[in-house]
């Protein structure tokens, strides 16, 4: 079982928001909270969480006595956090471009239909 208190503390100590953290591990914020509530996840995601927090995966499990202090990789964590934010910005921009192109496609299809032209 996941030690959700350790995970939550390490996220807070990292300075990353839970929403950004969830995005970094490929989850929505609500899915992230659901994972914490059920206190379980698959090993690849556990390893991703551990890597992002700078600890060993075992540290995040119940019943372990590992030191919960993250490795001294503050600079690396900061770079990773900035990368996540840049990726989210790019995703948002791409979403806006896709929306624009879909609306433009609909507009052009309407013009084609109005002029009696075949697609």
C-alpha positions as CSV (number, residue, x, y, z in Angstrom):
1,X,0.0,0.0,0.0
2,X,1.1,3.5,-0.7
3,X,2.2,5.7,2.1
4,X,0.1,8.7,1.0
5,X,1.2,10.9,3.9
6,X,4.9,10.5,2.7
7,X,3.9,11.2,-0.9
8,X,1.9,14.3,0.1
9,X,4.7,15.6,2.3
10,X,7.4,15.1,-0.4
11,X,5.2,16.8,-3.0
12,X,4.7,19.8,-0.7
13,X,8.4,19.9,0.1
14,X,9.2,19.9,-3.6
15,X,7.2,23.1,-4.1
16,X,5.2,21.5,-7.0
17,X,1.4,21.8,-6.9
18,X,-0.5,18.5,-6.7
19,X,-2.1,19.4,-10.1
20,X,1.3,19.8,-11.7
21,X,2.5,16.7,-10.0
22,X,-0.5,14.7,-11.3
23,X,0.2,16.0,-14.8
24,X,3.8,15.0,-14.6
25,X,2.9,11.4,-13.8
26,X,0.3,11.3,-16.5
27,X,-2.9,11.6,-14.4
28,X,-5.6,14.2,-14.1
29,X,-5.8,15.8,-10.6
30,X,-8.9,13.8,-9.8
31,X,-7.3,10.5,-10.9
32,X,-4.3,11.4,-8.7
33,X,-6.5,11.9,-5.7
34,X,-8.3,8.7,-6.4
35,X,-5.0,6.9,-6.5
36,X,-4.0,8.3,-3.2
37,X,-7.4,7.4,-1.7
38,X,-7.2,3.7,-2.8
39,X,-3.5,3.8,-1.7
40,X,-2.3,1.8,-4.7
41,X,-0.8,2.1,-8.1
42,X,1.1,0.0,-10.6
43,X,4.9,-0.3,-10.3
44,X,5.8,1.8,-13.4
45,X,3.8,4.7,-12.0
46,X,5.3,4.2,-8.5
47,X,8.7,4.4,-10.0
48,X,7.8,7.5,-11.9
49,X,6.5,9.1,-8.7
50,X,9.7,8.1,-6.8
51,X,11.9,9.5,-9.5
52,X,10.1,12.8,-9.6
53,X,10.3,13.1,-5.8
54,X,14.0,12.0,-5.8
55,X,13.5,8.9,-3.5
56,X,13.5,5.2,-3.9
57,X,10.2,3.6,-4.8
58,X,10.2,1.5,-1.6
59,X,10.2,4.8,0.4
60,X,6.7,5.4,-0.8
61,X,5.2,2.2,0.5
62,X,3.6,1.5,3.9
63,X,5.7,-0.3,6.4
64,X,9.1,0.9,5.1
65,X,11.5,2.6,7.4
66,X,13.5,4.3,4.6
67,X,14.6,7.9,5.2
68,X,11.9,10.0,3.6
69,X,14.3,12.9,2.9
70,X,14.6,13.2,-0.9
71,X,18.0,12.9,-2.5
72,X,19.8,16.2,-2.9
73,X,18.7,16.8,-6.4
74,X,16.9,20.1,-6.0
75,X,18.3,21.5,-9.3
76,X,17.2,18.4,-11.2
77,X,13.8,18.5,-9.6
78,X,13.4,22.2,-10.5
79,X,14.4,21.5,-14.1
80,X,11.9,18.7,-14.3
81,X,9.1,20.9,-12.8
82,X,9.9,23.6,-15.4
83,X,9.8,21.0,-18.2
84,X,6.4,19.8,-17.0
85,X,5.1,23.4,-17.0
86,X,6.5,24.0,-20.5
87,X,4.9,20.7,-21.8
88,X,1.6,21.7,-20.3
89,X,1.8,25.1,-22.0
90,X,2.6,23.5,-25.4
91,X,-0.3,21.0,-24.9
92,X,-2.7,24.0,-24.2
93,X,-1.4,25.8,-27.3
94,X,-1.9,22.8,-29.5
95,X,-5.4,22.3,-28.2
96,X,-6.2,25.9,-29.2
97,X,-4.7,25.4,-32.6
98,X,-6.7,22.2,-33.1
99,X,-9.9,24.0,-32.0
100,X,-9.2,26.8,-34.5
101,X,-8.6,24.3,-37.3
102,X,-11.7,22.3,-36.6
103,X,-13.8,25.5,-36.6
104,X,-12.2,26.6,-39.9
105,X,-12.9,23.2,-41.4
106,X,-16.5,23.5,-40.4
107,X,-16.7,27.0,-41.8
108,X,-15.2,25.9,-45.1
109,X,-17.5,22.8,-45.3
110,X,-20.5,25.1,-44.7
111,X,-19.4,27.3,-47.6
112,X,-18.9,24.3,-49.8
113,X,-22.4,23.1,-49.0
114,X,-23.9,26.5,-49.4
115,X,-22.4,26.9,-52.9
116,X,-23.6,23.4,-53.9
117,X,-20.2,22.1,-54.4
118,X,-19.3,18.5,-53.6
119,X,-16.7,17.7,-51.0
